[in-house]
Amino acid sequence: MRVAMIGTGYVGLVSGACFADFGHVVCCVDKDPSKIDRLNQGQIPIFEPGLDALVASNVRDGRLSFVLDGAEAIRTADAVFIAVGTPSRRGDGHADLSYVYAAAEEIAGLIDGFTVVVTKSTVPVGTGDEIERIIRARRPDAEFAVVSNPEFLREGAAIEDFKRPDRVVVGTEDDRARVVMAEIYRPLSLNETPILFTARRTSELIKYAANAFLALKITFINEMADLCEAVGADVQQVARGIGLDKRIGSKFLNAGPGYGGSCFPKDTLALVRTATDAGSPVRLVETTVQVNDARKKAMAGRIAGALGGELKGRTVAMLGLTFKPNTDDMRDSPALDVIPALIARGATVQAFDPEGMEEAARLLDDVQFKDGPYEAVAGADVVVILTEWNQFRALDLDRVKLLMRQPVMVDLRNVYRPEDMRARGFAYTSVGRT
């Protein structure tokens, strides 16, 4: 199959490379000349484990290409995927669909013969209807079908998620489109991957419902963590105790500073706005958004508490900046709330992240970025583990203690055991454990 991928961001680039690895001929299109130039030079603009090798091998074998002008790719494609950004719209929290609709306008003028137009971007219910209207208004004669095909990729594990997904969701009621989508995903049949065909609006809602439910699980365990601290219980044991119930499951029950990233914050907010506009508010999701926002803002107070409430003149070593490990994504990371609050209270912040410092430097002022974890902790009054990168899981704690002004750690990811840290002489604070 011939595939055109509009957008070379996280979703478009990973999806395009994986489709090419399935054996399809994929052309990725983007309006950013510098991004296309870098991709054609073999430089990957995002950090995702294994993506550089996957892109290189498929470019070498002639199945994957990158262009600024997508006219030929769209004209000859069996399926054109829209994988552009849908950020939260300023002012009201709705998803900004301007890039999606601009892509639809471009596609309308170029498709030739029956073409499946696939929305891979995360979009509110009814967006496919508008895409169809845009294309039909521009090209009344065109043969096409608009399909919803949401992505369920975890940053840091996106290639594995794409190639061995829990499920593939396809929203279409067009028989020809169903045949095309079944062929595109046919390589997954070897793994017996469930492919769920639904109506288009149902497919659009599945994506938002999934992310909202996972965000709710994270927020729930974070509130349980606060309760554990109040009553002297251990949130990790609580999470294990409820996670062994197959109706609940153990995933997304790790207490921490609150969720961030490219999906959960904007998708929960967009779902809240969609539901409100539809006259069917989602109160649980509304509360999840509010609680999570408040939690991220409260983390600076937790760090101050470890130093007796006073941050002025103190040095904070921040280990981890990205919203999760194995990505360079800083979008809605807790660091963007925590670090400015620390600085506003008079602290000096020394930070290290294995992949996120370049992006963090564009988003955070007055932070001293260091070359490694030990450089970051040197001279610090408190070390904070904000992101659970593997290299922070087995620090030389004796070395850390010698480098610091005083041995104080605030572990917001529960990487270490309280009893071990106290035995080593650290004043240790974690989440949901006493």
C-alpha positions as a printed NumPy array, in Angstrom:
array([[  0.   ,   0.   ,   0.   ],
       [  1.044,   3.598,  -0.61 ],
       [  0.684,   5.834,   2.442],
       [  1.058,   9.6  ,   2.841],
       [  1.604,  10.828,   6.397],
       [  0.81 ,  14.507,   6.952],
       [  2.907,  15.667,   9.905],
       [  6.256,  14.409,  11.19 ],
       [  5.729,  15.032,  14.874],
       [  5.734,  12.265,  17.427],
       [  2.714,  10.39 ,  16.086],
       [  3.405,  10.95 ,  12.393],
       [  7.066,  10.008,  12.487],
       [  6.624,   6.872,  14.598],
       [  3.562,   5.748,  12.629],
       [  5.19 ,   6.441,   9.274],
       [  8.364,   4.552,  10.175],
       [  6.414,   1.578,  11.527],
       [  4.102,   1.401,   8.497],
       [  7.201,   1.436,   6.28 ],
       [  8.685,  -1.357,   8.365],
       [  5.493,  -3.33 ,   7.699],
       [  6.418,  -3.12 ,   3.997],
       [  4.234,  -0.206,   2.886],
       [  5.658,   2.703,   0.884],
       [  5.36 ,   5.756,   3.118],
       [  5.991,   9.42 ,   2.354],
       [  5.974,  11.769,   5.352],
       [  5.058,  15.38 ,   4.633],
       [  5.765,  18.42 ,   6.786],
       [  5.689,  22.211,   6.293],
       [  8.798,  22.786,   8.411],
       [ 11.831,  22.949,   6.049],
       [ 14.362,  22.507,   8.861],
       [ 12.624,  19.368,  10.121],
       [ 12.47 ,  17.787,   6.67 ],
       [ 16.09 ,  18.727,   6.037],
       [ 17.167,  17.125,   9.314],
       [ 15.173,  13.972,   8.621],
       [ 16.711,  13.657,   5.174],
       [ 20.121,  13.927,   6.814],
       [ 19.217,  11.103,   9.175],
       [ 18.688,  13.342,  12.221],
       [ 15.645,  12.457,  14.337],
       [ 13.987,  15.552,  15.88 ],
       [ 12.573,  13.672,  18.877],
       [ 14.041,  11.163,  21.297],
       [ 12.352,   7.791,  21.114],
       [ 14.346,   4.602,  21.753],
       [ 14.973,   2.688,  18.518],
       [ 13.391,   5.251,  16.209],
       [ 16.644,   6.411,  14.617],
       [ 17.565,   2.899,  13.514],
       [ 14.03 ,   2.169,  12.297],
       [ 13.931,   5.332,  10.187],
       [ 17.412,   4.752,   8.777],
       [ 16.743,   1.171,   7.69 ],
       [ 13.49 ,   2.008,   5.918],
       [ 14.919,   5.073,   4.201],
       [ 17.82 ,   2.925,   3.025],
       [ 15.433,   0.309,   1.652],
       [ 13.391,   2.923,  -0.213],
       [ 10.127,   2.514,   1.713],
       [ 10.277,   5.775,   3.709],
       [ 10.833,   9.331,   2.489],
       [ 10.375,  12.896,   3.733],
       [  9.195,  15.833,   1.64 ],
       [  7.966,  19.424,   1.967],
       [  5.664,  19.234,  -1.035],
       [  3.248,  16.374,  -0.542],
       [  1.31 ,  16.763,  -3.775],
       [  2.639,  13.648,  -5.485],
       [  2.503,  11.531,  -2.32 ],
       [ -1.13 ,  12.495,  -1.653],
       [ -2.183,  12.063,  -5.273],
       [ -0.822,   8.507,  -5.467],
       [ -1.723,   7.367,  -1.929],
       [ -4.177,   4.647,  -1.035],
       [ -4.474,   6.259,   2.389],
       [ -3.564,   9.737,   3.611],
       [ -3.053,   9.992,   7.373],
       [ -3.517,  13.299,   9.16 ],
       [ -1.065,  13.315,  12.085],
       [ -0.744,  16.992,  12.949],
       [ -0.873,  18.642,  16.353],
       [ -4.117,  19.33 ,  18.216],
       [ -2.944,  21.42 ,  21.194],
       [ -5.298,  22.951,  23.721],
       [ -6.756,  26.162,  22.352],
       [ -5.85 ,  29.192,  24.393],
       [ -8.672,  30.592,  26.428],
       [-11.19 ,  27.769,  26.417],
       [ -9.34 ,  24.425,  26.514],
       [-10.922,  23.064,  23.337],
       [ -8.638,  21.173,  20.966],
       [ -7.165,  23.487,  18.339],
       [ -8.154,  21.824,  15.058],
       [ -6.765,  24.452,  12.715],
       [ -3.89 ,  22.219,  11.58 ],
       [ -6.261,  19.307,  10.984],
       [ -8.618,  21.378,   8.867],
       [ -5.731,  22.945,   6.933],
       [ -4.508,  19.428,   6.118],
       [ -8.021,  18.481,   4.961],
       [ -8.078,  21.5  ,   2.626],
       [ -4.728,  20.484,   1.151],
       [ -5.763,  16.856,   0.719],
       [ -9.022,  17.86 ,  -0.973],
       [ -7.243,  19.482,  -3.856],
       [ -4.889,  16.573,  -4.499],
       [ -6.601,  13.2  ,  -4.082],
       [ -7.009,  11.217,  -7.286],
       [ -9.179,   8.094,  -7.337],
       [-10.629,   6.471,  -4.237],
       [ -8.596,   7.598,  -1.234],
       [ -8.982,   6.879,   2.462],
       [ -8.367,   9.993,   4.564],
       [ -7.404,   8.838,   8.049],
       [ -7.427,  10.989,  11.162],
       [ -4.525,   9.816,  13.314],
       [ -4.44 ,  13.018,  15.354],
       [ -6.426,  13.028,  18.578],
       [ -9.602,  14.939,  17.76 ],
       [-12.975,  15.58 ,  19.44 ],
       [-16.107,  13.735,  18.458],
       [-17.472,  15.016,  15.172],
       [-14.163,  16.152,  13.69 ],
       [-14.348,  13.491,  10.992],
       [-17.708,  14.898,   9.927],
       [-16.148,  18.331,   9.438],
       [-13.17 ,  16.912,   7.539],
       [-15.6  ,  15.157,   5.228],
       [-17.562,  18.381,   4.734],
       [-14.392,  20.34 ,   3.916],
       [-13.23 ,  17.844,   1.306],
       [-16.696,  17.441,  -0.205],
       [-17.16 ,  21.216,  -0.487],
       [-13.872,  21.576,  -2.318],
       [-14.177,  18.424,  -4.427],
       [-17.805,  17.346,  -4.947],
       [-16.598,  14.791,  -7.485],
       [-13.943,  13.15 ,  -5.29 ],
       [-14.072,   9.504,  -4.249],
       [-12.949,   9.257,  -0.656],
       [-13.823,   8.093,   2.829],
       [-12.853,   9.756,   6.103],
       [-11.752,   7.29 ,   8.79 ],
       [-10.84 ,   7.679,  12.456],
       [ -7.807,   5.678,  13.564],
       [ -6.624,   6.965,  16.958],
       [ -3.122,   6.258,  18.224],
       [ -2.354,   4.649,  21.58 ],
       [  1.397,   5.142,  21.768],
       [  3.322,   5.564,  25.009],
       [  6.299,   7.842,  24.681],
       [  9.413,   5.794,  25.381],
       [  7.753,   2.593,  24.159],
       [  6.062,   3.817,  20.987],
       [  7.57 ,   1.372,  18.499],
       [  6.656,  -1.625,  20.632],
       [  3.158,  -0.2  ,  21.131],
       [  2.686,   0.287,  17.4  ],
       [  3.959,  -3.135,  16.402],
       [  2.401,  -5.08 ,  19.263],
       [ -0.645,  -3.049,  20.244],
       [ -3.389,  -4.112,  22.624],
       [ -5.84 ,  -3.198,  19.872],
       [ -6.29 ,  -1.15 ,  16.723],
       [ -9.398,   1.018,  16.536],
       [-10.814,   1.985,  13.124],
       [-13.865,   4.179,  12.814],
       [-15.614,   3.82 ,   9.463],
       [-18.869,   2.606,   7.972],
       [-17.498,   2.58 ,   4.428],
       [-16.837,  -0.924,   3.083],
       [-14.05 ,   0.147,   0.715],
       [-12.293,   2.049,   3.481],
       [-12.569,  -0.961,   5.748],
       [-10.79 ,  -3.119,   3.161],
       [ -7.973,  -0.572,   2.801],
       [ -7.485,  -0.227,   6.564],
       [ -7.545,  -3.991,   7.061],
       [ -4.783,  -4.334,   4.45 ],
       [ -2.674,  -1.588,   6.005],
       [ -2.805,  -3.321,   9.378],
       [ -2.677,  -6.866,   7.985],
       [  0.932,  -7.442,   9.231],
       [ -0.421,  -7.288,  12.779],
       [ -2.563, -10.355,  12.122],
       [  0.499, -12.502,  12.834],
       [  0.236, -11.312,  16.438],
       [ -3.541, -11.809,  16.423],
       [ -4.007,  -8.127,  17.263],
       [ -7.694,  -7.283,  17.78 ],
       [ -8.872,  -4.746,  15.182],
       [-12.019,  -3.04 ,  16.374],
       [-14.142,  -1.529,  13.611],
       [-16.664,   1.003,  14.882],
       [-18.618,   4.008,  13.719],
       [-16.401,   7.038,  13.233],
       [-17.746,   9.083,  16.152],
       [-17.386,   6.096,  18.467],
       [-13.743,   5.714,  17.46 ],
       [-13.061,   9.386,  18.14 ],
       [-14.536,   9.083,  21.628],
       [-12.64 ,   5.864,  22.446],
       [ -9.332,   7.737,  22.371],
       [-10.484,  10.462,  24.747],
       [-12.231,   7.99 ,  27.049],
       [ -9.091,   5.838,  27.293],
       [ -6.808,   8.735,  28.183],
       [ -9.306,  10.188,  30.644],
       [ -9.624,   6.837,  32.426],
       [ -5.857,   6.453,  32.746],
       [ -5.524,  10.025,  34.001],
       [ -8.228,   9.258,  36.548],
       [ -6.297,   6.181,  37.775],
       [ -3.156,   8.258,  38.269],
       [ -5.04 ,  10.961,  40.127],
       [ -6.826,   8.392,  42.274],
       [ -3.614,   6.768,  43.477],
       [ -2.093,  10.206,  44.117],
       [ -4.998,  11.045,  46.403],
       [ -4.604,   7.666,  48.103],
       [ -0.932,   8.556,  48.607],
       [ -1.92 ,  11.69 ,  50.495],
       [ -4.305,   9.638,  52.62 ],
       [ -1.572,   7.075,  53.286],
       [  0.692,   9.82 ,  54.606],
       [ -2.085,  11.071,  56.868],
       [ -2.888,   7.679,  58.385],
       [  0.509,   5.963,  58.289],
       [ -0.061,   3.519,  55.424],
       [  2.13 ,   2.632,  52.407],
       [  0.728,   3.638,  49.018],
       [  2.895,   1.144,  47.129],
       [  1.387,  -1.713,  49.094],
       [ -2.073,  -0.225,  48.643],
       [ -1.46 ,  -0.045,  44.885],
       [ -0.268,  -3.652,  44.81 ],
       [ -3.191,  -4.776,  46.911],
       [ -5.777,  -3.265,  44.604],
       [ -3.805,  -3.828,  41.394],
       [ -3.849,  -7.591,  41.837],
       [ -7.602,  -7.377,  41.365],
       [ -7.95 ,  -8.11 ,  37.65 ],
       [-10.869,  -5.718,  37.427],
       [ -8.516,  -2.888,  38.399],
       [ -5.061,  -3.875,  37.148],
       [ -1.675,  -2.637,  38.335],
       [ -0.77 ,  -0.187,  35.57 ],
       [ -0.973,   3.573,  36.153],
       [ -1.059,   3.119,  39.922],
       [  2.324,   4.702,  40.66 ],
       [  1.989,   7.694,  42.972],
       [  3.937,  10.8  ,  42.04 ],
       [  3.82 ,  14.535,  41.358],
       [  0.947,  14.38 ,  38.866],
       [  0.577,  13.481,  35.198],
       [  1.931,  15.551,  32.329],
       [  2.95 ,  14.977,  28.732],
       [  1.513,  15.552,  25.312],
       [ -1.752,  13.64 ,  25.774],
       [ -3.377,  13.469,  29.184],
       [ -3.504,  17.201,  30.034],
       [ -4.891,  18.384,  26.71 ],
       [ -7.117,  15.359,  26.097],
       [ -8.82 ,  15.44 ,  29.488],
       [ -9.434,  19.158,  29.085],
       [-10.783,  18.712,  25.559],
       [-13.105,  15.922,  26.726],
       [-14.425,  18.154,  29.506],
       [-15.165,  20.92 ,  26.989],
       [-16.786,  18.535,  24.505],
       [-18.978,  17.001,  27.189],
       [-20.015,  20.398,  28.508],
       [-20.945,  21.603,  25.031],
       [-22.96 ,  18.412,  24.51 ],
       [-24.87 ,  19.019,  27.736],
       [-23.498,  15.858,  29.322],
       [-20.735,  16.951,  31.726],
       [-18.097,  14.459,  32.865],
       [-17.699,  15.417,  36.516],
       [-15.085,  12.797,  37.361],
       [-12.839,  14.012,  34.567],
       [-13.386,  17.642,  35.571],
       [-12.256,  16.829,  39.092],
       [ -9.281,  14.849,  37.776],
       [ -8.068,  17.894,  35.831],
       [ -8.442,  20.182,  38.856],
       [ -6.787,  17.798,  41.31 ],
       [ -3.857,  17.097,  39.006],
       [ -3.191,  20.782,  38.347],
       [ -3.253,  21.519,  42.065],
       [ -0.967,  18.575,  42.828],
       [  1.803,  19.72 ,  40.491],
       [  1.691,  23.198,  41.996],
       [  1.872,  21.756,  45.527],
       [  5.131,  19.861,  44.984],
       [  7.294,  22.932,  45.639],
       [  5.769,  23.114,  49.111],
       [  6.652,  19.474,  49.732],
       [ 10.277,  20.218,  48.805],
       [ 10.316,  23.303,  51.03 ],
       [  8.919,  21.225,  53.872],
       [ 11.916,  18.904,  53.695],
       [ 14.084,  21.955,  54.452],
       [ 11.966,  23.239,  57.293],
       [  9.847,  25.455,  55.068],
       [ 12.615,  27.853,  54.023],
       [ 13.981,  27.914,  50.459],
       [ 15.616,  31.313,  50.278],
       [ 19.334,  30.882,  49.75 ],
       [ 18.991,  27.101,  49.399],
       [ 20.186,  25.029,  46.438],
       [ 17.883,  22.38 ,  44.986],
       [ 19.272,  19.593,  42.795],
       [ 16.569,  18.497,  40.362],
       [ 17.098,  15.056,  38.82 ],
       [ 14.792,  14.663,  35.842],
       [ 12.859,  17.287,  33.911],
       [ 10.78 ,  15.442,  31.316],
       [  7.292,  14.292,  32.228],
       [  8.434,  10.651,  32.1  ],
       [ 11.647,   8.74 ,  31.317],
       [ 12.798,   7.68 ,  27.845],
       [ 11.537,  10.83 ,  26.141],
       [ 12.698,  14.419,  25.668],
       [  9.107,  15.674,  25.935],
       [  8.636,  18.564,  28.361],
       [  4.982,  19.239,  27.573],
       [  3.059,  19.818,  30.811],
       [  5.866,  18.239,  32.807],
       [  5.59 ,  18.781,  36.578],
       [  8.986,  20.486,  36.28 ],
       [  7.298,  23.436,  34.592],
       [  5.261,  24.049,  37.758],
       [  7.75 ,  22.966,  40.389],
       [ 10.928,  24.741,  39.284],
       [  9.491,  28.264,  38.807],
       [  7.804,  27.957,  42.211],
       [ 11.107,  26.999,  43.844],
       [ 12.924,  29.902,  42.201],
       [ 10.143,  32.316,  43.18 ],
       [ 10.711,  31.283,  46.796],
       [ 14.397,  32.127,  46.57 ],
       [ 15.966,  28.782,  45.724],
       [ 18.773,  28.118,  43.278],
       [ 18.001,  25.151,  41.008],
       [ 20.662,  22.868,  39.551],
       [ 19.158,  20.345,  37.126],
       [ 20.078,  17.343,  35.043],
       [ 18.025,  15.26 ,  32.631],
       [ 19.494,  12.697,  30.197],
       [ 17.448,  13.923,  27.213],
       [ 15.276,  16.893,  28.153],
       [ 17.67 ,  19.74 ,  28.939],
       [ 17.705,  21.326,  25.486],
       [ 13.93 ,  21.669,  25.466],
       [ 13.853,  22.605,  29.163],
       [ 16.279,  25.444,  28.526],
       [ 13.733,  26.986,  26.157],
       [ 10.955,  26.746,  28.715],
       [ 12.621,  27.474,  32.053],
       [ 14.555,  30.55 ,  33.153],
       [ 17.297,  30.865,  35.753],
       [ 18.047,  27.122,  35.921],
       [ 21.635,  25.903,  36.085],
       [ 21.822,  22.867,  33.815],
       [ 24.502,  20.341,  34.717],
       [ 26.319,  17.582,  32.82 ],
       [ 25.315,  14.707,  35.077],
       [ 23.525,  13.748,  38.301],
       [ 26.566,  14.151,  40.524],
       [ 27.345,  17.576,  39.086],
       [ 23.732,  18.533,  39.848],
       [ 23.845,  17.42 ,  43.494],
       [ 27.188,  19.094,  44.244],
       [ 26.627,  21.75 ,  46.901],
       [ 22.88 ,  21.111,  47.086],
       [ 20.778,  21.336,  50.225],
       [ 18.226,  18.889,  48.856],
       [ 18.103,  16.505,  45.915],
       [ 14.74 ,  15.944,  44.218],
       [ 13.973,  12.973,  41.981],
       [ 11.311,  14.291,  39.628],
       [ 11.601,  11.8  ,  36.747],
       [ 12.387,   8.112,  37.267],
       [ 15.155,   7.696,  34.681],
       [ 16.974,   4.395,  35.142],
       [ 20.27 ,   6.093,  35.898],
       [ 18.718,   7.684,  38.999],
       [ 17.625,   4.32 ,  40.403],
       [ 21.063,   3.228,  41.579],
       [ 22.943,   6.398,  42.449],
       [ 26.131,   6.108,  44.481],
       [ 24.418,   7.417,  47.596],
       [ 27.636,   7.7  ,  49.598],
       [ 29.028,   9.945,  46.863],
       [ 25.791,  11.931,  46.758],
       [ 25.95 ,  12.446,  50.515],
       [ 29.543,  13.687,  50.359],
       [ 28.752,  16.122,  47.55 ],
       [ 25.73 ,  17.698,  49.222],
       [ 25.716,  20.361,  51.902],
       [ 23.295,  18.189,  53.831],
       [ 21.856,  14.749,  53.047],
       [ 18.234,  15.554,  52.229],
       [ 16.279,  13.8  ,  49.46 ],
       [ 12.732,  14.336,  48.211],
       [ 11.887,  11.31 ,  46.088],
       [  8.711,  12.174,  44.132],
       [  8.817,   8.842,  42.26 ],
       [  9.426,   6.458,  45.185],
       [ 12.593,   5.123,  43.604],
       [ 14.286,   4.28 ,  46.911],
       [ 13.175,   2.485,  50.087],
       [ 12.68 ,   4.716,  53.122],
       [ 14.444,   2.319,  55.489],
       [ 17.517,   2.117,  53.221],
       [ 17.768,   5.882,  52.916],
       [ 17.456,   6.448,  56.645],
       [ 20.087,   3.795,  57.285],
       [ 22.447,   5.77 ,  55.045],
       [ 21.811,   8.921,  57.041],
       [ 19.48 ,  10.742,  54.674],
       [ 16.508,  12.826,  55.696],
       [ 14.201,  11.207,  53.197],
       [ 10.758,  12.214,  51.961],
       [  8.756,  10.182,  49.44 ],
       [  5.136,  10.007,  48.254],
       [  2.527,   8.107,  50.227],
       [  5.002,   6.391,  52.529],
       [  6.107,   7.172,  56.051]])
